[in-house]
Amino acid sequence: HYQADTFASVYLQNTGNGTFSVSALPTLAQASPMRGMVAHDVDGDGNIDLIVAGNLDDTEPNSAPADAGNGVWLRGDGAGHFTAIAPVESGLLAPRHVTGMALVKTTAGSAVLVANHGDSLQAFTIRRR
């Protein structure tokens, strides 16, 4: 028998000895099911950030699609806490039915690829300011 204590998307931090701390991700990351995630130091501050996207269009007939997400960059503080960066600031806009994400290295730097079900692949170049 298993029990769910939350339906929120969370960050689990390994605190050692087989234990983990749990922190809910920011509200913008809860808008839709997460279907892809990339962990990468986006802004070059030495802390891991998360880039997440989701949506789910192929729900059961009696269920509405879970399609309110646009993707979001979650800036990490190095202590397991994340701040959502709005798409207007981050430039990330991935509002489709995401099926996966990947970080790729190119000669020009890093990019995030977003695979979309039945739709085109999106690519976002990571530019540090």
Residue frames as a rotation matrix with the C-alpha (Angstrom) as fourth column:
HIS 1
0.582 0.813 0.000 0.00
0.813 -0.582 0.000 0.00
0.000 0.000 -1.000 0.00
TYR 2
-0.623 -0.760 0.185 1.38
0.768 -0.639 -0.037 3.37
0.146 0.120 0.982 -1.04
GLN 3
0.466 0.735 -0.493 0.20
0.790 -0.597 -0.142 6.85
-0.399 -0.323 -0.858 -0.12
ALA 4
-0.151 -0.446 0.882 0.70
0.734 -0.649 -0.202 10.13
0.662 0.617 0.425 -1.98
ASP 5
-0.114 0.045 -0.992 1.40
0.873 -0.473 -0.121 13.09
-0.475 -0.880 0.015 0.27
THR 6
-0.058 0.094 -0.994 1.38
-0.248 -0.966 -0.077 15.66
-0.967 0.242 0.079 -2.55
PHE 7
0.542 0.217 0.812 0.61
0.716 0.387 -0.582 15.95
-0.440 0.896 0.054 -6.22
ALA 8
0.821 -0.313 -0.477 2.97
-0.382 -0.923 -0.052 18.90
-0.424 0.226 -0.877 -6.63
SER 9
0.664 -0.747 -0.032 6.06
0.329 0.330 -0.885 18.70
0.672 0.577 0.465 -8.78
VAL 10
0.956 -0.290 0.035 8.93
-0.119 -0.279 0.953 18.67
-0.267 -0.916 -0.301 -6.31
TYR 11
0.272 -0.951 -0.147 12.70
-0.567 -0.035 -0.823 18.87
0.777 0.307 -0.549 -6.00
LEU 12
0.990 -0.027 -0.141 14.29
0.122 0.677 0.726 16.02
0.076 -0.735 0.673 -4.05
GLN 13
0.326 -0.926 0.191 17.70
-0.750 -0.377 -0.544 16.68
0.576 0.034 -0.817 -2.51
ASN 14
0.518 -0.269 -0.812 19.83
0.399 0.915 -0.049 13.76
0.756 -0.299 0.582 -1.37
THR 15
0.608 -0.253 0.752 20.85
-0.671 -0.670 0.318 14.66
0.423 -0.698 -0.577 2.18
GLY 16
-0.459 -0.871 -0.173 22.86
-0.696 0.474 -0.540 11.46
0.553 -0.128 -0.824 2.65
ASN 17
-0.905 -0.011 0.425 22.33
-0.314 0.691 -0.651 8.17
-0.287 -0.723 -0.629 4.48
GLY 18
-0.786 0.598 0.159 19.39
0.587 0.641 0.494 7.30
0.193 0.481 -0.855 2.21
THR 19
-0.001 0.801 -0.598 17.34
0.750 -0.395 -0.531 10.37
-0.662 -0.449 -0.600 3.16
PHE 20
-0.557 -0.067 0.828 15.98
0.720 -0.535 0.442 13.16
0.413 0.842 0.346 0.99
SER 21
-0.573 0.461 -0.678 14.53
0.191 -0.729 -0.658 16.60
-0.797 -0.506 0.329 1.61
VAL 22
-0.271 0.610 0.744 11.47
0.963 0.165 0.216 17.58
0.009 0.775 -0.632 -0.43
SER 23
-0.587 0.129 -0.799 10.68
0.064 -0.977 -0.205 21.09
-0.807 -0.171 0.565 -1.72
ALA 24
0.404 0.780 0.478 7.71
0.691 0.083 -0.718 21.95
-0.600 0.621 -0.505 -3.92
LEU 25
-0.636 -0.577 0.512 8.70
0.771 -0.443 0.458 23.78
-0.037 0.686 0.727 -7.10
PRO 26
-0.855 0.274 -0.441 7.30
-0.156 -0.946 -0.285 27.30
-0.495 -0.175 0.851 -7.73
THR 27
0.000 0.998 0.065 3.68
-0.058 0.065 -0.996 27.79
-0.998 -0.004 0.058 -8.79
LEU 28
0.249 0.079 -0.965 4.54
-0.908 -0.328 -0.261 28.43
-0.337 0.941 -0.010 -12.46
ALA 29
-0.729 -0.575 -0.372 6.03
-0.661 0.732 0.164 24.93
0.178 0.365 -0.914 -12.59
GLN 30
-0.764 0.506 0.401 2.73
0.084 0.694 -0.715 23.46
-0.640 -0.512 -0.572 -11.32
ALA 31
-0.295 0.705 -0.645 0.57
-0.780 -0.568 -0.265 24.72
-0.553 0.424 0.717 -14.23
SER 32
0.629 0.448 -0.635 0.68
-0.742 0.592 -0.316 21.43
0.235 0.670 0.705 -16.12
PRO 33
0.894 -0.332 0.303 2.24
0.164 0.868 0.468 17.97
-0.418 -0.369 0.830 -15.93
MET 34
0.189 -0.908 -0.374 6.01
-0.804 -0.362 0.471 18.07
-0.563 0.212 -0.799 -16.39
ARG 35
0.964 0.153 0.216 7.01
0.003 0.810 -0.586 16.01
-0.264 0.566 0.781 -19.39
GLY 36
0.460 -0.871 0.174 10.60
0.616 0.172 -0.768 17.15
0.639 0.461 0.616 -19.72
MET 37
0.967 -0.225 -0.117 13.35
-0.047 -0.611 0.790 18.61
-0.250 -0.759 -0.601 -17.55
VAL 38
0.386 -0.916 0.111 16.92
0.457 0.085 -0.885 19.76
0.801 0.392 0.452 -18.04
ALA 39
0.859 -0.251 -0.445 19.26
0.356 -0.331 0.874 20.50
-0.367 -0.910 -0.195 -15.12
HIS 40
0.111 -0.804 0.584 21.96
0.893 -0.177 -0.413 23.02
0.436 0.567 0.699 -16.13
ASP 41
-0.152 -0.239 -0.959 23.62
0.655 -0.751 0.084 26.17
-0.740 -0.616 0.271 -14.79
VAL 42
0.445 0.476 0.759 21.77
0.894 -0.275 -0.353 28.50
0.041 0.836 -0.548 -17.16
ASP 43
0.960 0.072 0.272 22.98
0.078 -0.997 -0.012 31.85
0.270 0.033 -0.962 -15.79
GLY 44
0.239 -0.971 -0.028 26.57
0.268 0.093 -0.959 30.90
0.933 0.221 0.283 -14.93
ASP 45
0.360 -0.064 0.931 26.28
-0.755 -0.606 0.250 31.57
0.548 -0.793 -0.267 -11.19
GLY 46
-0.700 -0.712 -0.056 27.54
-0.578 0.610 -0.542 28.10
0.420 -0.347 -0.839 -10.25
ASN 47
-0.518 0.613 0.596 24.10
-0.455 0.393 -0.799 26.85
-0.725 -0.685 0.075 -9.14
ILE 48
-0.900 0.271 0.343 22.05
0.430 0.681 0.592 24.23
-0.073 0.680 -0.729 -10.93
ASP 49
-0.504 0.799 -0.327 18.92
-0.743 -0.594 -0.308 25.62
-0.441 0.088 0.893 -12.59
LEU 50
-0.502 0.431 0.750 16.02
0.456 0.869 -0.194 23.65
-0.735 0.245 -0.632 -14.03
ILE 51
-0.675 0.433 -0.597 14.30
-0.730 -0.509 0.456 24.13
-0.106 0.744 0.660 -17.36
VAL 52
-0.721 0.501 0.478 10.95
0.262 0.836 -0.481 22.34
-0.641 -0.222 -0.735 -17.38
ALA 53
-0.591 0.625 -0.510 8.05
-0.806 -0.433 0.404 21.97
0.032 0.650 0.760 -19.79
GLY 54
-0.781 0.348 0.519 5.00
0.069 0.874 -0.481 19.80
-0.621 -0.340 -0.706 -20.10
ASN 55
-0.218 0.870 -0.441 1.36
-0.938 -0.312 -0.151 19.73
-0.269 0.381 0.885 -21.14
LEU 56
-0.868 0.079 0.490 -0.73
0.112 0.993 0.039 16.70
-0.483 0.089 -0.871 -21.94
ASP 57
-0.529 0.665 -0.527 -3.25
-0.842 -0.488 0.231 16.73
-0.103 0.566 0.818 -24.79
ASP 58
-0.368 0.359 -0.858 -4.09
-0.400 0.771 0.495 13.03
0.839 0.525 -0.140 -25.10
THR 59
-0.778 0.184 0.601 -6.18
-0.588 0.124 -0.799 12.72
-0.222 -0.975 0.012 -21.95
GLU 60
-0.780 0.573 0.250 -9.10
0.563 0.818 -0.116 10.35
-0.271 0.051 -0.961 -21.49
PRO 61
-0.484 0.620 0.618 -12.42
0.551 -0.333 0.765 11.41
0.680 0.711 -0.180 -23.13
ASN 62
0.585 0.787 -0.195 -13.96
0.635 -0.296 0.713 12.55
0.504 -0.541 -0.673 -19.84
SER 63
0.292 -0.574 -0.765 -10.88
0.726 -0.388 0.568 14.60
-0.623 -0.721 0.303 -18.85
ALA 64
0.989 0.003 -0.145 -9.87
-0.075 -0.844 -0.531 18.03
-0.124 0.536 -0.835 -20.08
PRO 65
0.447 -0.893 0.058 -6.38
0.533 0.213 -0.819 18.46
0.719 0.397 0.571 -21.53
ALA 66
0.679 -0.370 -0.634 -3.72
0.525 -0.359 0.771 19.57
-0.513 -0.857 -0.049 -19.07
ASP 67
0.145 -0.550 0.823 -2.30
0.960 -0.123 -0.251 22.26
0.240 0.826 0.510 -21.32
ALA 68
0.956 0.291 -0.029 -1.80
0.286 -0.910 0.300 25.42
0.061 -0.296 -0.953 -19.24
GLY 69
0.415 -0.874 -0.253 2.00
0.399 -0.075 0.914 25.28
-0.817 -0.481 0.318 -19.20
ASN 70
0.973 -0.178 -0.148 4.39
-0.222 -0.536 -0.815 27.34
0.066 0.825 -0.561 -21.31
GLY 71
0.342 -0.905 -0.254 7.63
0.731 0.426 -0.532 25.90
0.590 -0.003 0.808 -19.97
VAL 72
0.942 -0.031 0.334 9.67
-0.214 -0.821 0.529 27.72
0.258 -0.570 -0.780 -17.35
TRP 73
-0.079 -0.988 -0.135 13.25
0.156 0.121 -0.980 28.34
0.985 -0.098 0.144 -16.28
LEU 74
0.941 0.297 -0.160 13.66
0.175 -0.025 0.984 27.77
0.288 -0.955 -0.076 -12.55
ARG 75
0.181 -0.910 0.374 16.70
-0.366 -0.415 -0.833 29.66
0.913 0.014 -0.408 -11.25
GLY 76
0.595 -0.025 -0.804 18.40
0.592 0.691 0.416 27.70
0.544 -0.723 0.426 -8.46
ASP 77
0.743 -0.313 0.592 20.00
-0.533 -0.811 0.240 29.30
0.405 -0.494 -0.769 -5.41
GLY 78
-0.244 -0.896 -0.370 22.29
-0.448 0.443 -0.777 26.37
0.860 -0.023 -0.510 -4.63
ALA 79
-0.836 -0.008 0.549 20.34
-0.538 0.216 -0.815 25.48
-0.112 -0.976 -0.185 -1.48
GLY 80
-0.841 0.510 0.178 17.53
0.525 0.850 0.046 23.54
-0.128 0.132 -0.983 -3.17
HIS 81
0.062 0.864 -0.500 15.20
0.376 -0.485 -0.790 26.50
-0.925 -0.139 -0.355 -3.74
PHE 82
-0.644 -0.212 0.735 14.10
0.759 -0.058 0.649 27.72
-0.095 0.976 0.198 -7.15
THR 83
-0.251 0.532 -0.809 12.62
-0.063 -0.843 -0.535 30.95
-0.966 -0.083 0.245 -8.48
ALA 84
0.204 0.416 0.886 10.48
0.858 0.360 -0.367 30.89
-0.472 0.835 -0.283 -11.62
ILE 85
-0.680 -0.422 -0.599 11.66
0.014 -0.825 0.565 33.24
-0.733 0.376 0.567 -14.36
ALA 86
0.334 0.933 -0.136 8.77
-0.083 -0.115 -0.990 34.44
-0.939 0.342 0.040 -16.53
PRO 87
0.267 -0.187 0.946 8.88
0.856 0.496 -0.144 33.57
-0.443 0.848 0.292 -20.26
VAL 88
0.947 0.104 0.303 9.02
0.246 -0.842 -0.480 37.27
0.205 0.529 -0.824 -21.17
GLU 89
0.616 -0.777 0.127 12.38
-0.715 -0.486 0.502 37.48
-0.329 -0.400 -0.855 -19.35
SER 90
0.035 -0.645 0.764 13.78
-0.181 0.747 0.639 34.03
-0.983 -0.161 -0.091 -20.13
GLY 91
-0.297 -0.079 -0.952 12.70
-0.937 -0.166 0.306 33.77
-0.182 0.983 -0.024 -23.76
LEU 92
-0.993 -0.023 0.114 11.50
-0.014 0.997 0.076 30.20
-0.116 0.073 -0.991 -23.16
LEU 93
-0.140 0.985 -0.104 8.10
-0.891 -0.171 -0.420 29.45
-0.431 0.034 0.902 -24.66
ALA 94
-0.917 -0.158 -0.365 7.25
-0.292 0.890 0.349 25.76
0.270 0.427 -0.863 -24.99
PRO 95
-0.435 0.836 0.335 3.43
-0.810 -0.201 -0.551 25.59
-0.393 -0.511 0.764 -24.84
ARG 96
0.005 0.448 -0.894 2.90
-0.815 0.520 0.256 22.40
0.579 0.727 0.368 -26.85
HIS 97
0.929 0.316 0.191 2.45
-0.369 0.809 0.458 18.75
-0.010 -0.496 0.868 -25.85
VAL 98
0.084 -0.996 0.002 6.06
-0.974 -0.083 -0.213 18.18
0.212 0.016 -0.977 -24.77
THR 99
0.924 0.193 -0.331 7.34
-0.164 0.980 0.113 14.61
0.347 -0.050 0.937 -24.92
GLY 100
0.560 -0.772 -0.301 10.94
0.813 0.442 0.379 15.19
-0.159 -0.457 0.875 -23.88
MET 101
0.933 -0.359 0.029 13.82
-0.352 -0.925 -0.141 17.62
0.077 0.122 -0.990 -23.52
ALA 102
0.581 -0.813 -0.037 17.58
0.812 0.576 0.091 17.40
-0.053 -0.083 0.995 -23.94
LEU 103
0.685 -0.524 -0.506 20.60
-0.312 -0.839 0.447 19.63
-0.658 -0.149 -0.738 -23.36
VAL 104
0.714 -0.497 0.494 23.01
0.700 0.493 -0.517 19.66
0.013 0.714 0.700 -26.30
LYS 105
0.202 -0.758 -0.620 26.46
0.130 -0.606 0.784 21.18
-0.971 -0.239 -0.024 -26.60
THR 106
0.834 0.011 0.552 27.34
0.552 -0.050 -0.832 22.95
0.018 0.999 -0.048 -29.83
THR 107
-0.215 -0.948 0.236 30.32
0.924 -0.276 -0.265 24.95
0.316 0.161 0.935 -31.02
ALA 108
-0.250 0.209 0.945 28.29
0.026 -0.975 0.222 28.06
0.968 0.080 0.238 -30.16
GLY 109
-0.654 0.035 0.756 27.49
-0.737 -0.254 -0.626 26.91
0.170 -0.967 0.192 -26.59
SER 110
-0.901 0.394 0.184 24.54
0.263 0.831 -0.490 25.04
-0.346 -0.393 -0.852 -25.10
ALA 111
-0.583 0.797 -0.156 20.98
-0.700 -0.395 0.595 24.64
0.413 0.456 0.789 -26.32
VAL 112
-0.603 0.523 0.603 17.84
-0.229 0.610 -0.759 22.96
-0.764 -0.596 -0.248 -25.05
LEU 113
-0.837 0.393 -0.382 15.85
-0.303 0.249 0.920 20.83
0.456 0.885 -0.090 -27.48
VAL 114
-0.490 0.776 0.397 12.14
-0.513 0.112 -0.851 20.38
-0.705 -0.621 0.343 -26.80
ALA 115
-0.975 0.216 -0.055 10.36
0.100 0.645 0.758 17.47
0.199 0.733 -0.650 -28.51
ASN 116
-0.493 0.870 -0.004 6.65
-0.713 -0.407 -0.571 18.02
-0.498 -0.279 0.821 -29.14
HIS 117
-0.465 0.396 0.792 4.11
0.311 0.910 -0.272 15.26
-0.829 0.120 -0.546 -29.86
GLY 118
0.184 0.584 0.791 3.02
0.927 0.166 -0.338 15.44
-0.328 0.795 -0.511 -33.51
ASP 119
0.990 0.118 -0.083 4.67
0.096 -0.969 -0.226 18.84
-0.107 0.216 -0.971 -33.91
SER 120
0.558 -0.816 0.151 8.01
0.011 -0.175 -0.984 20.41
0.830 0.551 -0.089 -34.68
LEU 121
0.209 -0.650 -0.730 11.14
0.965 0.259 0.046 20.25
0.159 -0.714 0.682 -32.54
GLN 122
0.937 0.037 0.347 11.98
-0.009 -0.992 0.128 23.47
0.349 -0.123 -0.929 -30.71
ALA 123
0.098 -0.952 -0.289 15.51
0.906 0.205 -0.369 24.66
0.411 -0.226 0.883 -29.95
PHE 124
0.973 0.161 0.166 16.45
0.065 -0.879 0.472 27.31
0.222 -0.449 -0.866 -27.40
THR 125
0.078 -0.995 0.062 19.98
0.414 -0.024 -0.910 28.68
0.907 0.096 0.410 -27.26
ILE 126
0.681 0.052 -0.731 21.28
0.726 -0.181 0.664 29.40
-0.098 -0.982 -0.161 -23.76
ARG 127
0.104 -0.602 0.791 22.77
0.388 -0.708 -0.590 32.89
0.916 0.368 0.160 -23.69
ARG 128
0.135 -0.141 -0.981 24.42
0.984 -0.093 0.149 34.17
-0.113 -0.986 0.126 -20.55
ARG 129
0.751 0.208 0.627 24.15
0.337 -0.937 -0.092 37.87
0.569 0.280 -0.773 -19.90
